[in-house]
């Protein structure tokens, strides 16, 4: 009632200047429409940004899991849950340690693990810890290529796979004795399709740690 009484009181003024009142009313409505339109645009822009972010994250998950549907993603996750990280038994560690206890100080081994592999880094560290503490054995990583169907989990990099140097032969024999299948290789592809710098001397060798062979 208060609003109606107020309007009735002001009505003579409205009748006296109808165009001014209409102009003021339209201006007020225009300002309100502009404010509401601005808020609506911001709300839609925020929603578009959220949708774009979610789509980007979804594409990243698809790329990492290499799947095309939610069902494939569930199967992939189920397979990942069943995987177990590799380890060395006490006997395997003793075999490696005893073989290199009297190694020459100049002998150097670099263990390179495949970065995209879920347990290669830990497995490489376990292999490194099996060597004597004073042995010159270092760790590094590499990436690129697809090693999901590799035949061996351990590859020994040499400049000439047909004539491996003494250290490479000793490492291969030690790993075989420890029941760790391995093979000689001349090169592993890098992200740009080239090969890492391989050992060129008899006292340096590279050991590549690849994904687990099922």
Helices and strands as residue ranges (DSSP letters): H 2-16, H 18-65, H 70-82, H 90-99, E 108-114, H 120-130, E 136-142, E 154-157, H 166-177, E 182-185, E 204-209
